[in-house]
Amino acid sequence: MLTVKEIDPTEFMSFEQHCPTGNFYQTVWQQRLLLREHNLTTFRGLYEDDELVMAALLVGRKIHFGYRFEVYGGPVIAPDKASADRLRVFLADLEQYAFQHQGLELKLVPNLDFHILDNNGTIIDSQNEALAQALSEIGYRYADFKSVGYKTAMHANHYVYKKDLSHLNADTLTKSYGSKTRYSLNKAKEFGVTLRQIPFDELSEFKYNTNKTAERLHFADKPLTYYQDAFETYGNRVQFVVAELNLDNYIAIYQKKITHNDAQINELTAKHKGYNEAKIAELKRQSNNHTRKIAQAKMFADEYGTTLNIAGAMFIIQPQEMDYVFSYTNEEFKMFRGPFLIQDAMMHEAIRQHIQTYNFLGIAGEFDGSDGVFEFKKGFNGYPAEEIGEFTKILRPAKYQIISTLRGLKQLVS
């Protein structure tokens, strides 16, 4: 027998944390964040003979003349329980709840892959087609994510980039990256770039930097209140990590290299052998490069202070996966390769916590070399996935049509 009822957050979280399709959008912490934004929320669960087999955090967002209800990242479904009959019963309850709370539409954005691709954009596997068909048969309008590019993505990722960590360990992880990525990671370490988690009172600077990157790359950034609310509601399940460079240490590193080269040059010169000239010339060339780095570092210190804020990122940690959510790179310091160090450190942390999937989240879905974000992410040797898409049912067709018409007229006038 199938029954649906409201469930308490503790039972919901116990279910979500053990489901393969569980994700941070479907958690009590996300609910707390959404409540701060004055949304309606409820947890609903489908039981089959007293066993919870399907659940969702249902969210109502205020729009003109009512609410738009959505299940983002869900519903969360137990393995082998995604049948049309179960979906029909569960969604009928969600539709009724939404209708009773002035809902105009119900939108589902499941946390499911539709196509797995290789790094050239070729589809190598298709998944969850039966679920898409089942939802269509019970009246949901299906909009797949065929469009590409960040501007069309709205608040949903059309394409994401993931890395399977299940077969890797701390010793083999770095070896799994592409050669250029390993080179950049080694350079960041050579430069002396360091990482740290920032406290709450540094989130305003984090937001300042994400906004600069968003404007440069034409992303939509979140307001400061989002980062602050996420910090407070997610607790130790969220990490804000920054990559920094202490210029005094950086200068000392390269001054030490120059001193070492000078000693080698003196030793080779004392031998008075002609074949040492090429070695001496190479050492002098290296020292000249080191001297230029030191001069640049001193200019940076004069302008920005002793410590450079190179890059930063926000991560949310779930048992199923670690998500790389928002980030920034300060363009003037990109030569220090901070983002590579951040990603490597967080993947090592995921392995330490026995998390099997690392999700870089959004890419544009353009595989022709024009998407710099994708080029960066694919250097870690994961795989792209096209997400399944959105499913929408209009709950008040007449009212929805009137609102849509008014919205269209407003756009024409403007």
ZAVEXFI-944872 format. One line per 5 residues: number of its first residue (from 1); their letters; for each residue x, y, z of C-alpha. Coordinates in Angstrom, 2 decimals. Each point is the difference from the previous one (the first is absolute). Example, Ala and Ser with C-alpha at 12.3 -4.5 7.8 and 13.67 -1.06 7.14 Angstrom:
<recs>
1	AS	12.30,-4.50,7.80  1.37,3.44,-0.66
</recs>
This chain:
<recs>
1	MLTVK	0.00,0.00,0.00  1.28,3.45,-0.96  -0.59,2.96,2.31  1.40,3.54,0.07  0.36,2.28,2.99
6	EIDPT	2.08,2.83,1.40  3.15,-1.30,1.67  2.21,1.56,2.62  3.46,1.32,-0.94  1.84,-2.73,1.92
11	EFMSF	-1.67,-2.83,-1.89  0.43,1.82,-3.29  3.72,0.52,0.58  0.54,-3.61,1.01  -1.57,-1.03,-3.31
16	EQHCP	1.73,2.62,-2.16  3.48,-0.59,1.39  -0.15,-3.68,-0.99  -1.54,0.41,-3.46  2.31,0.05,-3.04
21	TGNFY	-1.98,2.92,-1.47  0.12,2.04,3.21  1.52,3.44,-0.36  0.40,3.25,1.90  -3.05,1.60,-1.64
26	QTVWQ	-2.08,-2.65,1.75  1.13,0.45,3.60  -1.22,1.56,3.22  2.89,2.48,-0.27  -1.26,1.18,-3.38
31	QRLLL	-3.48,0.28,1.50  1.33,2.27,2.76  1.71,2.16,-2.59  -3.19,0.22,-2.08  -2.05,0.95,3.06
36	REHNL	2.32,2.96,0.54  -0.98,1.11,-3.51  -3.70,-0.16,1.06  -0.93,-3.02,-2.12  -2.60,-2.62,0.87
41	TTFRG	1.46,-3.44,0.70  -1.16,-3.47,0.96  1.43,-3.52,0.03  -2.24,-2.63,-1.61  0.58,-3.74,-0.05
46	LYEDD	-1.45,-3.00,-1.88  -0.31,-3.18,2.04  -0.45,-3.49,-1.37  -1.14,-2.37,2.73  1.52,2.31,2.64
51	ELVMA	3.32,0.30,-1.87  1.03,3.47,-1.15  0.85,-0.36,-3.71  -0.27,3.55,-1.38  0.28,3.45,1.56
56	ALLVG	0.38,3.64,-0.91  0.62,3.44,1.39  -2.81,1.94,-1.66  0.61,3.75,-0.27  -2.49,2.75,-0.78
61	RKIHF	1.45,3.22,-1.43  -2.22,3.09,-0.07  -0.84,1.31,-3.46  -2.75,2.29,-1.28  -3.45,-1.26,1.04
66	GYRFE	1.25,-3.13,1.76  2.94,-2.36,0.40  2.21,-2.06,-2.25  0.71,-3.29,1.72  3.09,-1.99,-0.83
71	VYGGP	1.97,-3.05,1.00  3.56,0.88,-0.89  2.38,-2.94,0.03  -2.83,-2.46,0.59  -2.06,-1.88,0.73
76	VIAPD	2.44,-2.20,1.88  -0.80,-3.59,-0.93  1.20,-3.22,1.61  1.85,-2.37,-2.35  -2.32,-1.92,-2.37
81	KASAD	-3.08,1.90,1.20  -0.47,2.47,-2.89  -3.16,-1.54,-1.45  -2.77,1.88,-1.78  -2.57,-1.12,2.60
86	RLRVF	2.05,1.28,2.92  0.73,3.28,-1.77  -3.68,0.47,-0.82  -1.08,-0.41,3.62  2.80,2.13,1.42
91	LADLE	-0.35,2.84,-2.47  -3.77,0.09,0.39  0.61,0.83,3.66  2.54,2.71,-0.86  -2.40,1.49,-2.53
96	QYAFQ	-2.82,0.05,2.54  2.21,1.63,2.63  1.21,2.62,-2.48  -3.56,0.71,-1.21  -1.21,0.47,3.57
101	HQGLE	2.78,2.55,0.53  -0.77,2.20,-3.04  2.34,-1.90,-2.29  -0.16,0.88,-3.70  2.45,-2.65,-1.15
106	LKLVP	2.14,-2.84,1.29  3.48,-0.43,-1.42  2.30,-2.98,0.49  3.74,0.20,-0.68  1.27,-3.50,0.88
111	NLDFH	3.60,-0.60,0.99  0.49,-2.49,-2.82  2.35,-0.33,-2.93  -1.56,-0.44,-3.43  3.11,-0.45,-2.12
116	ILDNN	3.59,-0.80,0.96  2.52,1.47,-2.43  3.70,-0.18,-0.64  2.16,3.11,0.04  -0.61,0.52,-3.71
121	GTIID	-3.75,0.28,0.57  -0.88,-3.42,-1.43  -2.82,-1.84,1.79  1.26,-3.30,1.39  -2.99,-0.96,2.17
126	SQNEA	-3.66,0.94,0.48  -1.83,-0.29,3.31  -3.40,0.59,1.63  -1.96,0.09,-3.26  -2.76,-2.13,1.56
131	LAQAL	-0.48,2.51,2.81  -0.27,2.87,-2.46  -2.60,-1.98,-1.92  -1.94,-0.83,3.18  -0.19,3.64,1.05
136	SEIGY	-1.16,1.03,-3.46  -2.75,-2.63,0.11  -1.42,1.38,3.26  -0.34,3.50,-1.38  3.34,1.73,0.47
141	RYADF	1.33,2.17,-2.80  3.57,-1.04,-0.64  2.70,2.53,-0.87  3.35,-1.66,-0.53  3.25,1.92,0.16
146	KSVGY	0.90,0.09,-3.67  0.93,3.66,0.13  3.60,0.75,0.86  1.83,2.91,1.61  -0.06,1.52,3.45
151	KTAMH	-2.43,2.80,-0.82  -2.79,-2.47,-0.84  0.57,-2.17,3.07  -2.19,2.10,2.33  0.31,-1.53,3.48
156	ANHYV	0.42,-3.55,-1.29  3.14,-1.57,-1.36  -0.51,-1.39,-3.49  3.41,-1.64,-0.01  2.23,-0.88,2.92
161	YKKDL	3.49,-1.41,0.31  0.74,-2.83,2.43  2.90,-2.17,1.07  -0.38,-3.53,1.33  2.22,-0.37,3.06
166	SHLNA	-1.06,-3.52,0.94  3.07,-1.68,-1.50  2.51,2.63,1.16  1.94,0.63,3.18  2.25,2.73,1.36
171	DTLTK	2.98,-1.43,-1.88  -1.66,-0.48,-3.40  -2.27,3.06,-0.18  2.51,2.53,-1.32  1.35,-2.52,-2.51
176	SYGSK	-3.50,-0.20,-1.52  0.06,3.65,-1.12  1.08,1.18,-3.43  3.64,1.00,-0.42  -0.71,3.74,-0.29
181	TRYSL	-2.07,-0.08,3.18  2.74,-1.87,1.88  2.48,2.62,-1.22  -2.18,2.87,1.24  -0.54,-1.73,3.34
186	NKAKE	3.74,-0.47,0.45  0.63,3.65,-0.89  -2.52,1.17,2.62  1.83,-2.09,2.59  3.36,1.33,-1.20
191	FGVTL	-1.24,3.58,0.35  -0.99,-0.68,3.61  -3.75,0.48,-0.47  -1.90,-1.00,3.14  -3.64,-0.79,0.77
196	RQIPF	-2.23,0.82,2.94  -3.66,-0.07,0.91  -1.35,3.48,0.60  -2.22,1.03,2.93  -3.40,1.66,-0.24
201	DELSE	1.36,3.55,0.22  2.02,-0.46,-3.22  -3.03,-0.91,-2.12  -0.44,3.62,-1.12  3.44,-0.15,-1.63
206	FKYNT	-0.88,-3.41,-1.47  -3.16,1.54,-1.50  1.97,2.98,-1.35  2.28,-2.39,-1.86  -2.74,-2.32,-1.30
211	NKTAE	-1.80,3.05,-1.35  3.09,1.11,-1.94  0.35,-3.46,-1.54  -3.74,-0.20,-0.77  0.13,3.30,-1.87
216	RLHFA	3.08,-1.07,-1.95  -1.44,-3.39,-1.01  -3.66,1.10,-0.24  -1.25,-2.22,2.83  -2.82,0.85,2.40
221	DKPLT	1.46,0.36,3.49  -1.78,-0.51,3.31  -0.54,2.87,2.46  2.12,0.22,3.14  -2.95,-1.14,2.10
226	YYQDA	0.00,-3.33,-1.87  3.60,-0.73,0.95  -0.62,1.11,3.58  -3.17,-2.08,0.32  1.71,-3.04,-1.54
231	FETYG	2.91,0.38,2.43  -2.38,0.05,2.97  -2.50,-2.64,-1.13  2.36,-2.60,-1.48  2.55,0.18,2.81
236	NRVQF	2.92,-2.39,-0.50  -1.60,-1.32,-3.21  1.05,3.16,-1.84  3.55,1.21,-0.49  1.19,3.33,-1.36
241	VVAEL	3.60,-0.52,-1.07  2.42,2.68,-1.22  3.40,-0.30,-1.65  2.51,2.59,1.16  3.61,0.92,-0.63
246	NLDNY	2.25,1.59,2.59  2.33,2.16,-2.08  2.77,0.06,2.61  0.13,-3.80,-0.15  -0.24,0.05,-3.80
251	IAIYQ	2.93,2.41,-0.27  2.01,-2.11,2.45  -0.63,-3.13,-2.09  1.37,1.61,-3.15  2.84,1.75,1.78
256	KKITH	1.06,-3.41,1.29  -0.11,-1.36,-3.56  2.22,2.86,-1.18  2.47,-0.64,2.82  0.08,-3.69,-0.91
261	NDAQI	0.58,0.81,-3.68  2.78,2.46,0.87  1.79,-2.72,1.97  -0.27,-2.39,-2.94  1.25,2.65,-2.42
266	NELTA	3.02,0.71,2.20  0.76,-3.71,0.25  -0.26,-0.55,-3.77  2.02,3.12,-0.76  2.82,-1.18,2.27
271	KHKGY	0.36,-3.20,-2.06  0.93,2.01,-3.15  -1.56,-2.56,-2.34  -1.55,1.17,-3.24  -2.92,-2.42,0.07
276	NEAKI	-1.21,1.66,3.21  -0.80,3.23,-1.86  -3.41,-1.26,-1.11  -0.86,-1.04,3.58  1.13,3.37,1.31
281	AELKR	-2.08,1.83,-2.62  -3.08,-2.03,0.96  0.50,0.73,3.70  0.34,3.72,-0.74  -3.17,-0.11,-2.09
286	QSNNH	-1.84,-1.65,2.90  1.31,2.59,2.45  -1.11,2.83,-2.29  -3.51,-1.49,-0.03  0.07,-0.30,3.78
291	TRKIA	1.11,3.63,0.27  -2.95,1.09,-2.17  -2.39,-1.98,2.21  1.41,1.73,3.08  -0.37,3.43,-1.61
296	QAKMF	-3.61,-0.77,-0.94  -0.71,-1.23,3.53  1.33,3.23,1.47  -2.29,2.01,-2.28  -2.96,-2.15,1.09
301	ADEYG	0.97,0.55,3.64  0.06,3.77,-0.50  -3.47,-0.05,-1.56  -1.82,-2.83,1.83  1.91,-0.65,3.20
306	TTLNI	2.00,-2.99,1.15  -2.71,-2.65,-0.54  -1.72,-0.49,-3.36  -3.52,-1.41,-0.21  0.38,-2.15,-3.10
311	AGAMF	-3.19,-2.05,-0.18  -2.81,-1.40,2.09  -2.82,-2.52,-0.16  -3.06,-1.20,1.88  -0.57,-3.73,0.46
316	IIQPQ	-2.94,-1.93,1.42  0.70,-3.47,1.35  -2.47,-2.88,-0.25  0.53,-3.75,0.55  -0.73,-0.56,-3.71
321	EMDYV	2.21,2.72,-1.44  2.00,3.13,0.63  -1.31,2.98,-1.95  2.11,2.88,-1.29  -2.71,2.66,0.15
326	FSYTN	1.34,3.54,-0.51  3.48,1.37,-0.53  2.16,2.88,-1.13  3.46,0.58,-1.39  1.61,3.41,0.20
331	EEFKM	1.17,0.50,-3.56  3.09,2.01,0.90  1.33,-2.94,2.04  -0.97,-2.91,-2.25  3.67,-0.78,-0.74
336	FRGPF	0.27,-1.44,3.52  -2.42,-2.87,-0.90  -1.99,0.14,3.25  -3.16,-1.73,-1.32  1.97,-3.16,-0.82
341	LIQDA	1.18,-0.27,3.59  -3.54,0.51,1.32  -1.51,-2.73,-2.18  2.74,-2.48,0.80  -0.28,0.62,3.74
346	MMHEA	-3.79,-0.41,0.01  0.13,-3.21,-2.02  2.50,-1.36,2.50  -2.43,1.03,2.75  -2.84,-1.81,-1.80
351	IRQHI	2.09,-3.16,-0.17  0.86,0.36,3.69  -3.74,0.11,0.76  -0.70,-2.97,-2.32  -2.10,2.14,-2.35
356	QTYNF	-0.08,-1.69,-3.40  -1.02,2.85,-2.30  1.48,3.47,-0.40  -2.38,2.32,-1.84  1.52,3.07,-1.65
361	LGIAG	-3.59,1.01,-0.94  -0.68,2.26,-2.94  1.63,0.05,-3.41  -1.42,1.63,-3.11  -0.37,-3.16,-2.06
366	EFDGS	2.24,1.41,-2.71  2.79,-2.41,-0.90  1.78,2.00,-2.70  2.62,1.52,2.31  -1.90,3.28,0.48
371	DGVFE	-1.06,-0.72,3.60  2.94,0.85,2.23  -1.79,-1.31,3.09  -0.41,-3.42,-1.62  3.62,-0.01,-1.15
376	FKKGF	1.08,0.59,3.59  -2.25,-2.68,1.45  0.76,-2.69,-2.57  3.68,0.25,0.89  -0.91,-1.97,3.13
381	NGYPA	-1.08,-2.84,-2.28  -3.64,-0.51,0.90  -3.02,-0.19,-2.28  -2.83,2.30,-1.17  -3.63,-0.89,0.66
386	EEIGE	-3.13,1.50,-1.49  -2.65,0.33,2.69  -3.45,-1.42,-0.56  -1.86,3.31,-0.13  -3.17,1.53,1.42
391	FTKIL	-3.54,-1.34,0.30  -2.86,2.43,0.54  -3.73,-0.36,0.63  -2.31,3.03,-0.06  -2.38,-0.22,2.96
396	RPAKY	-2.26,2.97,-0.82  -0.04,0.18,-3.82  -2.38,2.96,-0.39  1.76,2.19,2.55  3.40,-1.05,-1.31
401	QIIST	-1.00,0.95,-3.55  -1.18,3.45,1.11  3.27,0.63,1.84  2.03,-1.20,-2.98  -1.94,2.32,-2.30
406	LRGLK	0.53,2.98,2.32  3.69,-0.81,0.23  0.25,-0.12,-3.79  -1.77,3.35,-0.34  2.32,1.56,2.56
411	QLVS	3.03,-1.19,-1.96  -1.45,1.46,-3.21  -0.58,3.37,1.64  3.48,0.11,1.53
</recs>
